[in-house]
Amino acid sequence: MVNFESKDKNRAVFLLSVATSVVLMSLFLLGTLLANIYSGEAFYTLVDVVMGCIFVFIITIIISLSLWPRVLDWLENREQVKKSEL
């Protein structure tokens, strides 16, 4: 069911990494904005929030680009094992 060619696999890894990074960056942004809203005074300046979002995006891109290929390989191998057992 999960079978990628090398070109498709690279594209899938990149898209999954970007999607993961955007989701985690959004969670970071939500947390900082909620911290600023619910506290009496602003904990973080706009520069802190923007630079934090950029930092979180870059770090999560690096980490997810190393993790997603392993996940896709694991999914492909799992499907091959299931087919061979039948």
C-alpha positions in Angstrom: 0.0 0.0 0.0 2.8 2.4 0.9 5.3 2.3 -1.9 7.4 5.3 -3.0 9.9 5.8 -5.8 13.0 7.8 -4.9 11.6 11.0 -6.5 8.2 10.6 -4.8 9.8 9.7 -1.5 12.0 12.8 -1.4 8.9 14.9 -2.2 6.9 13.2 0.5 9.6 13.6 3.1 9.9 17.3 2.3 6.2 17.9 2.5 5.8 16.0 5.7 8.7 17.8 7.2 7.3 21.2 6.3 3.8 20.3 7.6 5.3 19.0 10.9 7.3 22.2 11.3 4.3 24.5 10.5 2.2 22.6 13.1 4.8 22.8 15.8 5.6 26.5 15.0 1.9 27.2 15.3 1.7 25.5 18.7 4.7 27.6 19.8 3.1 30.8 18.5 -0.2 29.9 20.2 1.6 29.3 23.5 3.5 32.6 23.4 0.4 34.6 22.5 -1.6 32.9 25.2 1.1 33.7 27.7 1.1 37.3 26.7 -2.7 37.6 26.7 -3.4 35.9 30.1 -0.6 37.5 32.0 -1.1 41.1 33.2 1.9 42.3 31.3 3.6 41.2 28.1 6.2 38.5 28.7 7.5 38.4 25.2 8.0 41.2 22.7 7.1 40.9 19.1 10.8 40.3 18.2 11.0 37.5 20.7 7.9 35.8 19.2 9.1 36.2 15.6 12.6 35.0 16.3 11.3 32.1 18.4 9.0 31.0 15.6 11.9 31.1 13.1 14.1 29.1 15.5 11.4 26.5 16.1 10.7 26.2 12.4 14.4 25.7 11.5 15.0 23.2 14.4 11.9 21.2 13.6 12.7 21.1 9.9 16.2 19.7 10.7 14.8 17.1 13.0 11.9 16.1 10.9 14.0 15.8 7.8 16.1 13.2 9.6 13.1 11.3 11.1 10.5 11.1 8.2 12.7 9.0 5.9 13.0 6.4 8.6 9.3 6.4 9.2 8.5 6.0 5.5 11.1 3.1 5.3 9.5 1.5 8.3 6.0 1.8 6.7 7.3 0.3 3.4 9.0 -2.6 5.2 6.0 -3.3 7.3 3.9 -3.6 4.2 6.4 -6.0 2.6 6.5 -8.2 5.7 2.7 -8.4 5.7 2.7 -9.4 2.0 5.4 -12.0 2.5 3.5 -13.6 5.5 0.4 -14.1 3.4 
